[in-house]
């Protein structure tokens, strides 16, 4: 009973620490502390540059992990990888702090087994990410001491995926993606007490929690286009992702500082690699795009996930809400036939991205609004240098919350090759 009470108190703390005065923070996002972290809804670099569009539109030069049905657009072999960097100016209404983080974003391959008919894709991608550092100061009731909580979290859920895309009828494609989900998230909360004179009171205690997942998930997609005339098309797409009960195990312990991660040390062992599952609700997405061939594309897409049904592995009392994402994007190419000017032959993107995140704190929705920019510039006949920039704002300082003004930069490279389809004449 004591272990359960302590676990519930910690869950309440995880929900409330955002409302407390933040003294120092070195994280990629404060809000990744809630639930299972931030979800990646925006696809690869080329998708990110135009508001995350990828359900209804794809290109032959970039893999598509948003809608597996659009992999049939890839008529040549594609390899793409990217790095990501995010910088945030966090503001709690009285103080600000600059935080940042980044690393490898994804690796993706696309191989057309039969051009314009059947395509296989595979790669590594990040589904959720957790990365935050917080120090919280608070007073202790009926005692002349102050409490310092150093709270940290790192990790997330990754996927190794295999996707199939097939043209099943004229202008109509279906796709299926199977993913192996893996990853772990480690969260710690170190509590130290100090007197008003700054002297330590008692011993430093630590709560350590490690959640590990290992399971499979699926995503299905559909794509259809209508030729409006010889120079334009209307594209439509839809996706459905099912993760459901994601199996995992949990280790949690409350002990003296430096001892909580050791199951054999003294302390209160709450969960010792206890098996369980995280329920991640189904995700739906729809989109429509208009294309003027080799000139420009404009599209509108939306995604929906009902996190009211979310359940954590340790049943933490965290209240989440429906997650809604809407993206509006434009892509244009000045002159795709201009072989003398890579800049004119490049593709440029701009977009607007709005998210109602699943976080609902202190009777307040946590919304995210960003402006996207990006481009794909040719580095030889087929390969591309891709980049995307998103400038946005998440959250609010109202009701004791935190507002994050951020800049997110993704830089990637697409290596494309069509020699796969030519028979060798000379050995």
C-alpha positions in Angstrom: 0.0 0.0 0.0 2.9 2.4 0.9 4.5 1.8 -2.6 1.2 2.5 -4.3 0.7 5.7 -2.4 4.2 6.9 -3.2 3.7 6.1 -6.9 0.4 8.0 -7.0 2.1 11.0 -5.3 4.8 10.9 -7.9 2.3 10.9 -10.7 0.7 13.9 -9.2 4.1 15.6 -9.0 4.8 14.8 -12.6 1.5 16.5 -13.5 2.0 19.6 -11.3 5.7 20.4 -11.7 5.1 22.5 -14.8 3.0 24.9 -12.6 5.9 25.5 -10.2 8.6 28.1 -10.5 11.2 26.7 -12.9 14.8 27.6 -11.8 16.8 25.9 -14.5 16.0 23.9 -17.5 18.2 22.2 -20.2 15.7 20.2 -22.2 14.4 19.9 -25.7 10.9 20.3 -24.4 9.3 20.7 -21.0 6.1 19.1 -22.2 7.8 15.9 -23.2 7.7 15.1 -19.5 4.0 14.2 -19.8 2.5 11.0 -21.2 5.1 9.1 -23.4 6.6 12.3 -24.8 6.2 14.3 -28.0 4.9 12.5 -31.1 6.4 12.9 -34.5 3.4 13.8 -36.8 5.4 15.7 -39.5 7.2 13.1 -41.5 10.6 13.5 -43.2 12.4 16.7 -44.1 10.5 17.4 -47.3 7.2 17.0 -45.4 8.3 19.2 -42.5 9.1 22.1 -44.9 5.4 22.3 -46.0 3.4 22.0 -42.8 3.9 18.2 -42.4 2.1 17.4 -45.6 2.6 13.8 -46.8 -0.8 12.0 -46.6 -2.0 13.2 -50.0 1.2 14.1 -51.8 4.6 12.6 -52.4 7.6 13.0 -54.8 9.7 10.5 -56.7 12.8 11.9 -55.0 12.0 11.3 -51.3 10.7 8.3 -49.4 7.3 8.8 -47.7 6.8 7.5 -44.1 3.6 9.4 -43.6 1.5 7.5 -46.1 2.9 4.1 -47.2 0.6 4.1 -50.3 2.5 7.1 -51.7 5.7 5.0 -51.8 4.5 4.0 -55.3 5.6 7.5 -56.4 9.2 6.4 -55.9 10.4 5.3 -59.4 14.1 5.2 -58.4 16.0 3.9 -55.4 16.0 6.4 -52.5 18.1 6.6 -49.4 17.5 9.5 -47.0 18.9 10.4 -43.6 18.6 13.6 -41.6 19.8 15.3 -38.4 17.6 17.5 -36.2 18.3 20.4 -33.9 15.8 22.3 -31.8 16.3 25.4 -29.7 13.7 26.7 -27.2 13.2 29.9 -25.2 11.1 28.7 -22.3 9.1 31.4 -20.3 7.1 30.7 -17.2 5.9 34.4 -16.9 8.7 35.6 -14.6 11.8 33.9 -16.0 13.2 32.7 -19.3 15.7 30.0 -20.1 17.2 28.8 -23.4 17.3 25.1 -23.9 18.2 22.9 -26.9 18.7 19.3 -28.1 19.0 17.3 -31.3 20.5 14.3 -33.0 19.8 11.7 -35.7 16.2 12.1 -36.9 15.7 9.2 -39.2 17.0 6.8 -41.9 14.7 5.8 -44.7 15.0 3.6 -47.9 12.6 3.2 -50.7 13.0 0.6 -53.5 10.6 0.2 -56.5 10.5 -3.5 -57.1 8.3 -2.8 -60.1 8.3 0.8 -61.3 4.9 2.5 -60.9 3.4 -0.8 -59.6 5.1 -2.1 -56.4 7.5 -0.5 -53.9 9.2 -1.6 -50.7 10.4 0.7 -48.0 12.3 0.3 -44.7 14.1 2.4 -42.2 14.4 3.7 -38.6 12.2 6.5 -37.3 11.3 8.2 -34.0 7.7 7.9 -32.9 8.0 9.7 -29.6 10.8 11.6 -27.8 11.4 12.5 -24.2 14.1 15.0 -23.2 13.8 17.5 -20.4 15.7 18.8 -17.4 14.0 20.8 -14.6 14.9 22.2 -11.2 11.9 23.1 -9.0 12.1 25.1 -5.8 9.3 25.0 -3.3 8.7 25.6 0.4 7.7 22.9 2.8 4.7 23.5 4.9 5.1 23.9 8.7 8.9 23.7 8.3 11.7 26.3 7.8 13.2 24.4 4.9 13.1 24.6 1.1 12.8 21.6 -1.2 14.8 21.3 -4.5 13.6 18.8 -7.0 15.9 17.9 -9.9 13.7 16.1 -12.5 15.1 14.6 -15.7 13.8 12.4 -18.5 15.4 10.9 -21.6 14.4 8.4 -24.2 11.3 7.6 -26.3 9.8 5.0 -28.6 11.5 4.2 -31.9 10.4 2.0 -34.8 12.2 -0.2 -37.4 9.6 -0.4 -40.2 9.0 -2.3 -43.4 6.4 -0.8 -45.8 4.8 -2.0 -49.0 3.0 0.2 -51.6 1.0 -1.2 -54.5 -1.0 0.3 -57.4 -4.2 -1.7 -57.2 -6.3 0.2 -59.8 -5.9 3.1 -62.2 -4.7 6.1 -60.2 -5.3 4.2 -56.9 -2.7 2.9 -54.5 -2.8 1.1 -51.2 0.0 0.8 -48.7 0.8 -1.1 -45.5 3.6 -0.5 -42.9 4.6 -2.9 -40.2 6.8 -1.6 -37.4 8.8 -3.1 -34.6 8.5 -0.7 -31.7 11.4 -0.5 -29.2 13.0 1.9 -26.8 13.2 2.9 -23.1 12.5 6.1 -21.1 14.3 6.9 -17.9 12.9 9.5 -15.5 14.5 10.5 -12.2 13.5 12.9 -9.4 16.1 13.8 -6.9 14.8 15.6 -3.8 17.1 17.6 -1.4 16.1 19.7 1.6 17.9 22.9 2.7 17.5 25.2 5.6 17.0 28.9 5.2 20.7 29.3 5.8 21.5 26.9 2.9 22.6 24.0 5.1 21.4 20.5 3.9 18.7 18.9 5.9 18.6 15.1 6.0 19.6 12.9 3.1 19.0 13.4 -0.7 16.4 10.9 -2.0 15.9 9.8 -5.5 13.0 8.3 -7.5 14.1 6.3 -10.5 11.8 5.0 -13.2 12.7 3.0 -16.3 10.0 2.1 -18.9 10.9 -0.3 -21.7 8.7 -1.2 -24.6 8.9 -3.9 -27.3 6.0 -4.7 -29.6 4.7 -4.3 -33.1 2.4 -1.7 -34.8 0.8 -1.2 -38.2 -0.1 1.7 -40.4 -2.4 1.5 -43.5 -2.7 4.1 -46.2 -4.7 4.9 -49.4 -4.0 7.3 -52.2 -6.0 8.4 -55.3 -5.4 11.1 -57.8 -7.7 12.6 -60.4 -6.2 14.2 -63.6 -8.0 17.5 -64.0 -6.4 18.2 -67.4 -3.1 17.6 -69.1 -1.3 20.0 -66.7 -2.9 19.5 -63.3 -4.1 16.8 -60.8 -6.1 16.5 -57.6 -4.5 14.2 -55.0 -6.3 12.6 -52.1 -5.0 10.4 -49.3 -5.9 8.8 -46.0 -4.0 6.9 -43.2 -4.8 4.8 -40.2 -2.3 3.8 -37.6 -2.9 1.2 -34.9 -0.5 0.8 -32.0 -3.0 -0.2 -29.2 -1.6 -2.0 -26.2 2.2 -1.7 -26.5 3.8 -4.3 -24.3 6.6 -3.3 -22.0 8.0 -3.5 -18.5 8.5 -1.1 -15.7 11.2 -0.7 -13.0 10.6 1.9 -10.3 12.3 2.5 -7.0 12.5 5.1 -4.3 15.9 5.1 -2.4 18.8 7.2 -1.3 20.6 9.3 -4.0 22.6 7.0 -6.4 20.9 3.9 -5.2 17.5 4.0 -6.8 18.6 2.3 -10.1 20.0 -0.7 -8.3 17.2 -3.3 -7.5 19.4 -4.9 -4.7 20.1 -1.7 -2.8 18.1 -0.5 0.2 14.9 1.4 -0.6 11.3 1.0 -1.6 11.1 -1.1 -4.7 7.8 -0.2 -6.4 8.1 -2.2 -9.6 10.8 -4.7 -10.5 10.6 -5.1 -14.3 6.9 -5.6 -14.0 5.3 -6.5 -17.3 2.4 -4.4 -18.6 1.3 -2.3 -21.5 0.9 1.3 -22.7 -2.3 2.0 -24.6 -1.7 4.4 -27.5 -4.9 5.4 -29.3 -5.5 4.9 -33.0 -4.4 7.7 -35.3 -6.4 8.9 -38.4 -5.3 11.3 -41.1 -6.8 12.8 -44.3 -5.6 15.2 -46.9 -6.2 16.7 -50.3 -3.6 18.5 -52.6 -3.8 20.3 -55.9 -0.8 20.1 -58.3 0.1 21.9 -61.4 2.5 19.6 -63.0 6.2 20.4 -62.4 5.2 23.9 -61.1 3.5 24.0 -57.7 1.5 22.0 -55.2 -0.9 23.3 -52.5 -2.4 21.0 -49.9 -4.4 20.8 -46.7 -4.2 17.8 -44.3 -5.4 16.8 -40.8 -4.7 14.2 -38.3 -6.5 13.0 -35.2 -5.7 10.9 -32.1 -7.9 10.6 -29.0 -5.5 10.6 -26.1 -8.4 10.5 -23.6 -8.0 6.8 -24.0 -4.3 6.8 -23.2 -3.1 4.6 -20.4 0.5 4.6 -19.1 2.3 1.4 -18.0 2.3 2.4 -14.4 -1.2 4.0 -14.5 0.1 7.5 -13.6 -2.8 9.9 -13.0 -2.1 12.1 -16.1 -5.1 13.7 -17.9 -4.7 14.0 -21.6 -7.1 15.1 -24.4 -7.7 14.8 -28.1 -4.7 15.6 -30.3 -5.5 17.4 -33.5 -3.0 18.5 -36.2 -3.8 20.6 -39.3 -1.2 21.5 -41.9 -1.4 23.8 -44.9 1.5 23.6 -47.3 2.8 24.9 -50.6 5.6 23.6 -52.8 6.9 25.2 -56.0 9.7 24.7 -58.5 10.9 27.7 -60.5 12.2 25.8 -63.5 12.7 22.0 -63.2 14.3 21.8 -66.7 17.0 24.4 -66.0 20.2 22.2 -65.8 22.4 25.3 -65.6 21.0 26.6 -62.3 20.5 24.3 -59.3 18.7 27.0 -57.5 16.0 27.4 -60.2 15.8 23.6 -60.5 15.4 23.2 -56.7 12.1 22.7 -54.9 11.0 25.3 -52.3 8.4 24.8 -49.6 6.4 26.9 -47.1 3.7 25.8 -44.7 1.6 26.5 -41.6 1.2 23.9 -38.9 -1.3 23.9 -36.0 -1.5 21.3 -33.3 -3.8 20.9 -30.3 -1.4 18.8 -28.3 -2.7 16.0 -26.1 -1.6 18.0 -23.0 -4.3 19.5 -20.9 -3.0 21.3 -17.8 -4.7 23.5 -15.2 -7.9 23.6 -17.4 -5.8 24.9 -20.3 -5.2 23.4 -23.8 -1.6 23.3 -24.8 -1.6 24.4 -28.4 1.3 24.6 -30.9 1.4 27.0 -33.9 4.4 27.1 -36.3 5.5 28.4 -39.7 7.5 26.1 -41.9 10.1 26.7 -44.6 12.2 24.2 -46.6 13.9 23.3 -49.8 15.4 20.4 -51.7 18.4 21.4 -53.8 20.0 19.1 -56.4 23.6 18.1 -55.6 24.0 16.1 -58.8 21.7 14.7 -61.4 19.5 12.8 -59.0 20.5 13.4 -55.4 19.2 16.2 -53.1 20.2 18.3 -50.1 17.0 18.7 -48.0 16.4 21.2 -45.2 13.4 22.4 -43.2 13.0 25.1 -40.6 10.0 25.5 -38.3 9.5 28.6 -36.1 6.7 28.3 -33.6 5.2 28.7 -30.2 3.8 26.1 -27.9 1.9 26.7 -24.7 1.1 29.8 -22.7 2.2 31.6 -19.5 -1.4 31.8 -18.4 -2.6 29.8 -15.4 1.0 29.1 -14.2 2.1 27.3 -17.4 5.1 27.5 -19.6 5.4 29.1 -23.1 8.0 27.7 -25.5 9.2 29.8 -28.5 11.2 27.4 -30.6 13.2 27.0 -33.8 13.4 23.5 -35.2 16.0 22.8 -38.0 16.3 19.5 -39.9 19.1 18.9 -42.4 19.1 15.8 -44.6 20.5 14.2 -47.7 18.6 12.1 -50.3 20.8 9.7 -52.4 18.9 8.6 -55.4 20.0 6.0 -58.0 18.3 4.7 -61.2 21.1 2.3 -62.2 19.2 -0.5 -60.4 16.9 -0.8 -63.4 19.5 -1.0 -66.2 21.1 -4.2 -67.3 24.8 -4.3 -67.4 26.3 -4.2 -70.9 30.0 -4.5 -69.8 31.3 -6.3 -66.8 
